[in-house]
Amino acid sequence: MTSQNYELLLRRCKLLSAPDRTEIVDIAISAPCTANGTVSRTIAAIASHIDGTAAIELDVQNQLVSPPFVESHIHLDSALTAGEPRWNESGTLFEGIEIWHDRKQTLSLEDVKQRAIATLKQQAAQGVLFVRSHADVSEASLTALVALLEVREDVKDWLTLQVVAFPQDGIYGSPKNQDLMEEALKMGVDVIGGIPHYELTREDGVNSVHQIFKWAEQYDRLIDIHCDEIDDDQSRFLEVVAACAIRHGMGSRVTASHTTAFGSYNNAYAFKLLGFLQRTQLNFIANPLINITLQGRTDTYPKRRGVTRVKELWQQGINVSLGHDCIQDPWYSLGTGNMLDVASMAVHVCQMTGMAEIDACYNMVTWNGAKTLNLEEYGIAVGKPANLIVLDACDRYDAIRRRATVRHVISQGKLLTKTSPAEVTWQE
Ligand SMILES: [Zn+2]
């Protein structure tokens, strides 16, 4: 029997082959083959020992091999602008929107593209290979959108980017905004966004959700709505999104982002709503780093955490993923793109410190994110595209606790980045 020649062989992997399964195996990645003009490398074999040789062979030494991280909610158009033209001194969402309004007057195609690609590189080096980014479509020039659609194309050989048409100033806040949303749809956005709690009236908010579902059917797109991102316990657009998802039968293609008001609802209402949500198959995204810093700003004490009910949604079997939302912008001046920071903050803020709960928070930045993005072929299995990461960790708990270094990132069968963990030398 002749031994096979592979592109890449990973020896002694502690493979997370499913959200509930770990095994010690070798993984082989095939040489590239071209089909329909695209070059692809797939997982050729997974076994306790694989005979063969490869152009690159890595001994993983029983460290954790995981599907790549999924960043399910970020704004790449505003990333890396913190302090421009001024710092958000109050730390509120609304001062952030004012600062962004001023900053976006000087937006250019090159400016957005350069910052977006720099951010994506930071993310990819830390194991993120699937990203959903919102693009502000409130400006007549649609500069942010054009730039992010170009970036989607520029990075497609090493990272999958979904772009959301996000009406930052509301769909009905200005007469031109509806046309801009339709223009964005025609230009090829993957997802339709919304911001019902920031429309001028409650009625406008409800109407905006109906309009978004209408567009989603007409243009066959996914939906991801910034929903109830406020501490107001009367902000109740989530029930409207849930009702539309049930009536249109589109639940798994719909995402409610933030839903921070859900953390402030009275329990009688919240538990009624949870029952409806179970019927919808909606996806949820919490952004714990920014939610804990932006929300609760008008409270004295007790001060609310301002994060949606992640643990309760998870306990009901509802899909929850986690995002950064912002990296160094007017709303959140911190962040590095490390999804383990996000998962760690969720463990703390959502009080998910049980072992199964910590594993669940890891799954929220991997498999659950893939489900939110409606990704096909996510995960590590024979025949799937070869996307995987090697962590300097022995399990999910270890990875989150130490925010473990991602040592190798393999994207579409190619070794994309290598990072060495920091090393301490004691001096006598
Ligand atoms: Zn957002």
Boltz pocket constraint, residues with backbone or C-beta under 6 A from the ligand:
constraints:
  - pocket:
      binder: B
      contacts: [[A, 73], [A, 74], [A, 75], [A, 134], [A, 226], [A, 325]]
      max_distance: 6.0
